[in-house]
Amino acid sequence: MALPVELAQTIIDPKAYSQRELVDEAFRQIRATAPLDKAELDGFEPFWVVTRHADIKDIERQPDIFHNGDKSTFLTNIEGNARVQMLTGGEPNLIRSLVSVDGKEHKDLRGIVFPHITPRAIKPLEEQIRAIAREFVDHMLSFDGQCDFAADVAFLYPLRVIMTVLGVPQEDEPFMLKLTQELFNNADPELNRARAELSPEDMLKSLWETTMELENYFAAVTKKFRENPTSHINSLIANAKIDGEYLNHRQMMGYYIIAATAGHDTTSNTTAGAMWALAEKPEMLARMKADPSLINAFVEESIRWEVPVKHFMRSAVADCEIGGQQIKAGDWLMLSYQSANRDESVWADPFEFRIDRESNPQIAFGYGVHVCLGQHLARMEMRILWEELFKRLESVELAGKGERTISNFVCGPKHVPIRFTAN
């Protein structure tokens, strides 16, 4: 038995993710009737759809059986996969980054930055990030009671934080924001490179052009930091060696790109989604103003709620059993973090935004050896922003209809119009 075609088409449709309720309902039906089953769609290699929290954790804790890099790490059709391999000389991913490599290579690459972004290592950044947060709170309040929180604050604050950590000059931030949006929102006419509806072939051409533009930028970064090393993350990447050799071109460029793009876009989406939820439930603001210790729960729930990375793909290299299903070597699997973070067996009221949960084992950052490298920095910068904003914000409500990006991979709110009062 394969998944009903209509459900399978909904959960891969970029436009469906711009109306989150559609996707949530499709996954709810799949979890209830076929929580681990195959999707068989024209133009795509058949793939398992993994929707339950426990099954995704089971897969992610077995990286030797379920590989990231043998096939595309995000859903693509057969034709698109062939084009990518033509562009990369046979590799299944346009960018060779931490999320698309396995085994020793992944361990070695992760080890370059990991010691520098543990909770203890980033603790000294707190005051610097707090100063940035205050700057953006001032910026928001300068709009005199009404703004688009996504475009005016959420896209910009995490960008400033990660660019500061990476060592990217402030004047380059608009360039990095533009290319990040082009990379992750290629299906969205408002945000993609052409600012138009694109055919699949033009989408890939656009992605390649954006990738090349990023690579040209980071080639200059490499030269700069090899001549004058610093403690910034980009300098660590530029000067890193594995087995005595500098990273090869694709490893280095992939590292730069994922750190610069995923390092702010996911946090931006979560921050915008948190404000959207707050504007719909303004009583939460009064609770957190009265008890700021609730802000940590607010951050964790916003991560679960928004799930900025909707899926990653894995491929099995050996026969095994997951969730009662026999997975064969060579099978391709779609891990839906969107679905796993709505799993009724894990959360009471999973379709409600709640800051009073006794536990919140969200897996929006992934799990196991591939868990998000920047998760602690993301939590810190969101916590600090809300701490600074809630000191000054008195009330907030939606001032219009919010909008979400059109994407089935990394996405979230692109417009969150709010009306607010401040002290």
C-alpha positions, 0 to 999 in steps of 0.5 A: 500500500502506498500513501494516497496520492492526494496526501503525498502531493500536499506534503511535498507542495511548496505552496501548501506550506504557505498555508500551514493548516493544510500541511498539518491536516495532511500529516495528521491524517497520515499519522492516524492511518499510515504513519510510515508508508511509501509515497509513489508520485510521478517523476519522483523516486519512491520514498518513505514518509516518516511522520512520528517523533519516535521513528525519526529519533530511531532513524537519526540515532543510526547514522551508520545505517541511514546516510545523509549524503548518498542521495539528495538530502532534500526532496527532489524529483528524478529530473532535478537530481540528474541536473544537480549531478551534471552540475556537481560532477556526480554528487547528489547535492548542489552544496556539500555541507555538514547536512549532506556528508556522513561518517568521518568526514562529517565528524571532522567537519563538525569538530572544526566549529563545535568546540566554539559554539557550546553553551559554555563557549558562547556565554561570553557573547551574551552581552554583545548579543544583548546590545544587538537585541536592544538596538533592534528593540529600539528599531521596532519601537521607532515604527510608532505602534505598527510594523511588519515584525518579520521583515522589520525585525525577525529577518534582521536581528538573527542576521546581525548576530550570526554575521557578527559571530562569523566575522562578516562586515555589517555592510554585507548583511543585505547581500547575505539576506538576499542570497539566503532568501533566494537559496531557501525560497526558490519557489516563492516569487516574492523572494526568489532570484528572478522575483517570478514563478519559475519552472523546475529547470529555471529554479535549479539554474537560479539556485546554481547562480546564487551558490556561485555568487556565494562562493565568489564572496567566500573566496575573498573571505578565505584569502582575508582570514588566511592572511589575518586569522581571527577568532571568528567562525569564518576564520576557523573555516578558512584555516581548518585542516583535516589530516594536515590538509586545508578543506577542499573547495566544496567542503569549505564553500559548503561550510561557509554557506550553511553557517551563513544562511542556515545560521540566521534563516531558521532563527528568523523564521522561528522568531517571526512565528513566535511573534505571530503566536504571541499576537494571536494570544496576547495574554501570554505577554502579560504572563511573561512580563510577570514571570520572565522565567517563562521566556525559555518555555516560550522559546522552546515552544516557538521552535516546536511550533514553527519547525523552520526546517520542514524535512531532511531526506535519508537513504538506507544502506542496509535492510532494517525495521523502523516503526514496524516496516521493513526498510530495504538498502537503497530506500529513500526516506523523508523525515518530516520534522513538521509532522514529528513536532505535532505528534499526538503521542508526545504532546497534549494539544499539539496544535496549540501554542502553549508555554505551560508544557511540563516537557517539550522534547521538540526535534526541530533541530534534528537529533543524534550526530546531525543535530543542529550545530548552532542550536545553543546560539539560536536559543540564546539570541531568541531568549535575549531578544524577548527579554529585552522586548518584553521589558518595553512591550505593553501589548501586541495584536495582529494588524492584518493577515500574516503570510508564509513563504512558499517552500517545502524545505526551510520556510516560515512567516514572511509577513507578520503585521502587528500593532503594539503599545510600548512603555 
